[in-house]
């Protein structure tokens, strides 16, 4: 009887230990799967955030707006930004007829797989501003912004690999637009001209942004006091 009881106790202990081990194993497996799911969810969220991200590429403000001989003249100050979206490049001024300004650009949009991975060369759309002109001016009379067939100032200083890659894209831009095989070779989804235009008013800050996997957008907001004071100093007021 004693032997039987001892054997039963031993078997019971084995069963309990086995059940406990199985429980811990299942729990560990569940935790591992949960952590993996959370990791994949975070990666997906990062991809979505990057795809939805916009990069500030330029600011425009009105420095002067007046009527001369019955023609409205608007002077615009355009400031492009380096890749970080915060470092300003040298400002340029343009005077147009009217108050509606058209800003044209060449835009390169990369395959979304590269954008999702935030690829060093192809992780974000590129834009080269080509010209700016007023509503009462023909496009052929437009002001030139970036020089065709050259890497825009905004992309210079990004490293030899980036500079050479993008210089080839701009030099062969219309080939990208026409040659599907060439686009695939460079990982490009779309190469096309784009333009935005709005009426420009004093005391407003107009911001041009570029979507990670899309094109150009323009928005406006009230001009901050620091900009207004800078304009006064610039005008000698």
C-alpha positions as CSV (number, residue, x, y, z in Angstrom):
1,X,0.0,0.0,0.0
2,X,2.8,2.4,1.0
3,X,4.6,1.6,-2.3
4,X,1.4,2.2,-4.2
5,X,0.8,5.5,-2.5
6,X,4.3,6.6,-3.1
7,X,4.1,5.6,-6.8
8,X,0.9,7.5,-7.1
9,X,2.4,10.6,-5.5
10,X,5.4,10.3,-7.8
11,X,3.2,10.0,-10.8
12,X,1.1,12.9,-9.6
13,X,4.1,15.1,-9.2
14,X,5.2,14.2,-12.7
15,X,1.8,15.1,-14.1
16,X,1.8,18.4,-12.2
17,X,5.4,19.2,-13.2
18,X,4.5,18.4,-16.8
19,X,1.4,20.5,-16.7
20,X,3.4,23.4,-15.2
21,X,6.1,23.0,-17.8
22,X,3.5,22.9,-20.6
23,X,1.8,26.0,-19.1
24,X,5.1,28.0,-18.9
25,X,6.0,26.8,-22.4
26,X,2.6,27.9,-23.8
27,X,2.9,31.2,-21.9
28,X,6.3,31.9,-23.2
29,X,5.2,31.1,-26.8
30,X,2.2,33.4,-26.4
31,X,4.4,36.2,-25.0
32,X,6.8,35.7,-27.9
33,X,4.1,35.8,-30.4
34,X,2.6,38.9,-28.8
35,X,5.9,40.7,-28.8
36,X,6.4,39.8,-32.4
37,X,3.0,41.1,-33.3
38,X,3.7,44.3,-31.4
39,X,7.0,44.7,-33.2
40,X,5.4,44.2,-36.6
41,X,2.6,46.7,-35.6
42,X,5.1,49.3,-34.7
43,X,7.0,48.8,-37.9
44,X,3.8,49.1,-39.9
45,X,3.0,52.3,-38.0
46,X,6.4,53.7,-38.8
47,X,5.9,52.9,-42.5
48,X,2.5,54.6,-42.5
49,X,3.9,57.7,-40.7
50,X,6.7,57.9,-43.2
51,X,4.4,57.5,-46.2
52,X,2.1,60.3,-44.8
53,X,5.0,62.6,-43.9
54,X,5.6,65.9,-45.7
55,X,8.9,67.7,-45.9
56,X,9.0,71.5,-45.9
57,X,10.9,72.5,-49.1
58,X,10.3,76.3,-49.3
59,X,8.6,79.3,-47.7
60,X,7.3,82.3,-49.7
61,X,6.2,85.7,-48.3
62,X,5.1,88.9,-50.0
63,X,7.6,91.7,-49.4
64,X,5.8,94.3,-51.5
65,X,2.5,94.6,-53.3
66,X,1.4,97.7,-55.2
67,X,-0.1,99.0,-58.4
68,X,2.1,100.6,-61.0
69,X,0.6,102.2,-64.1
70,X,-2.6,100.3,-63.5
71,X,-0.8,97.0,-63.1
72,X,-0.6,95.2,-59.8
73,X,3.0,94.1,-58.9
74,X,3.7,91.5,-56.2
75,X,7.3,90.9,-55.0
76,X,7.8,87.5,-53.5
77,X,10.7,86.3,-51.3
78,X,11.3,82.6,-51.8
79,X,13.5,80.6,-49.3
80,X,14.2,77.0,-50.1
81,X,15.3,74.6,-47.3
82,X,18.0,71.9,-47.1
83,X,17.1,68.3,-46.7
84,X,16.5,68.7,-43.0
85,X,13.6,71.0,-43.7
86,X,15.0,73.7,-41.3
87,X,18.3,75.0,-42.7
88,X,17.4,77.9,-45.1
89,X,19.3,78.4,-48.4
90,X,19.9,81.9,-49.8
91,X,16.7,83.8,-50.3
92,X,15.6,85.0,-53.8
93,X,13.2,87.7,-54.9
94,X,10.8,87.7,-57.8
95,X,8.4,90.3,-58.9
96,X,5.3,89.2,-60.8
97,X,2.3,90.9,-62.5
98,X,-0.8,90.3,-60.5
99,X,-1.1,88.5,-57.1
100,X,-1.6,84.9,-58.2
101,X,1.8,83.2,-58.6
102,X,2.4,79.9,-60.3
103,X,5.3,77.8,-59.0
104,X,6.4,75.0,-61.3
105,X,8.6,72.0,-60.5
106,X,9.9,68.7,-61.8
107,X,9.0,66.0,-59.4
108,X,10.4,62.5,-59.0
109,X,8.3,59.9,-57.1
110,X,10.0,56.6,-56.1
111,X,8.6,53.1,-55.9
112,X,6.7,52.8,-52.6
113,X,8.8,49.9,-51.4
114,X,11.9,52.2,-51.3
115,X,9.8,54.9,-49.6
116,X,8.5,52.4,-47.0
117,X,12.0,51.3,-46.2
118,X,13.2,55.0,-46.0
119,X,15.9,54.2,-48.5
120,X,18.9,56.5,-48.4
121,X,18.6,57.5,-52.0
122,X,14.9,56.8,-52.8
123,X,13.2,57.2,-49.5
124,X,11.4,60.5,-50.3
125,X,10.1,62.2,-53.4
126,X,12.4,64.9,-55.0
127,X,11.5,68.3,-56.5
128,X,13.4,70.8,-58.6
129,X,11.7,74.2,-58.8
130,X,11.9,75.4,-62.4
131,X,10.0,78.6,-62.7
132,X,7.7,81.2,-61.1
133,X,5.3,83.5,-62.9
134,X,2.3,85.6,-62.4
135,X,-1.3,85.1,-63.6
136,X,-0.8,87.9,-66.1
137,X,2.5,86.6,-67.5
138,X,3.0,83.8,-70.1
139,X,5.0,80.8,-68.8
140,X,7.8,81.6,-71.3
141,X,8.3,84.9,-69.5
142,X,8.6,83.2,-66.1
143,X,11.4,83.7,-63.7
144,X,13.8,80.8,-63.5
145,X,14.4,79.2,-60.1
146,X,16.7,76.2,-60.3
147,X,18.9,75.6,-63.3
148,X,17.8,72.8,-65.5
149,X,20.1,69.7,-65.8
150,X,21.8,70.6,-62.5
151,X,21.4,69.3,-59.0
152,X,19.3,71.8,-57.0
153,X,21.1,73.8,-54.3
154,X,18.9,72.0,-51.8
155,X,20.5,68.6,-52.7
156,X,24.1,69.7,-52.8
157,X,26.3,68.7,-49.9
158,X,24.4,65.5,-49.3
159,X,27.4,63.3,-50.1
160,X,28.9,62.1,-53.4
161,X,26.6,59.1,-53.8
162,X,23.5,61.2,-53.4
163,X,24.7,64.0,-55.5
164,X,25.7,61.8,-58.5
165,X,22.5,59.8,-58.3
166,X,20.3,62.8,-58.2
167,X,22.3,64.7,-60.9
168,X,21.6,61.7,-63.2
169,X,17.9,61.9,-62.5
170,X,17.7,65.6,-63.2
171,X,19.9,65.4,-66.3
172,X,17.8,62.5,-67.7
173,X,14.4,63.7,-66.3
174,X,12.4,63.4,-69.5
175,X,13.9,60.1,-70.2
176,X,12.6,58.9,-66.8
177,X,9.1,60.2,-67.9
178,X,9.2,58.3,-71.2
179,X,11.3,55.2,-70.6
180,X,9.6,52.6,-68.3
181,X,12.7,50.3,-68.2
182,X,14.9,53.3,-67.2
183,X,12.4,54.2,-64.5
184,X,12.4,50.7,-63.1
185,X,16.2,50.7,-63.2
186,X,16.3,53.8,-61.0
187,X,13.4,52.8,-58.8
188,X,11.3,55.6,-60.0
189,X,7.5,55.3,-60.0
190,X,6.6,58.7,-61.6
191,X,8.6,61.6,-63.2
192,X,6.5,64.6,-64.2
193,X,6.0,68.3,-64.0
194,X,3.8,69.7,-61.3
195,X,2.6,73.2,-60.4
196,X,0.9,74.9,-57.5
197,X,-0.7,78.4,-57.5
198,X,-2.6,80.6,-55.1
199,X,-3.3,84.3,-54.6
200,X,-0.4,85.7,-52.5
201,X,-1.3,88.3,-49.8
202,X,0.9,90.3,-47.4
203,X,1.2,89.2,-43.8
204,X,0.9,85.5,-44.8
205,X,3.5,82.7,-44.8
206,X,3.1,80.3,-47.7
207,X,4.8,76.9,-47.2
208,X,5.6,74.5,-50.0
209,X,5.8,70.9,-48.8
210,X,6.7,67.6,-50.6
211,X,5.0,64.3,-49.6
212,X,7.2,61.3,-49.0
213,X,5.5,59.3,-51.8
214,X,3.6,62.1,-53.5
215,X,3.9,65.6,-54.9
216,X,3.8,69.3,-54.0
217,X,1.4,71.0,-51.7
218,X,1.1,74.7,-50.7
219,X,-0.5,76.0,-47.5
220,X,-0.6,79.4,-45.8
221,X,-0.8,80.8,-42.3
222,X,-0.7,84.2,-40.6
223,X,2.8,85.7,-40.7
224,X,4.5,85.4,-37.3
225,X,5.8,88.5,-35.6
226,X,9.5,87.6,-36.1
227,X,9.0,87.5,-39.9
228,X,7.1,90.8,-39.8
229,X,9.9,92.5,-37.9
230,X,12.5,91.1,-40.3
231,X,10.6,92.5,-43.2
232,X,10.5,95.9,-41.6
233,X,14.3,95.9,-41.0
234,X,14.8,94.7,-44.6
235,X,12.7,97.7,-45.9
236,X,14.5,100.1,-43.6
237,X,11.3,101.0,-41.7
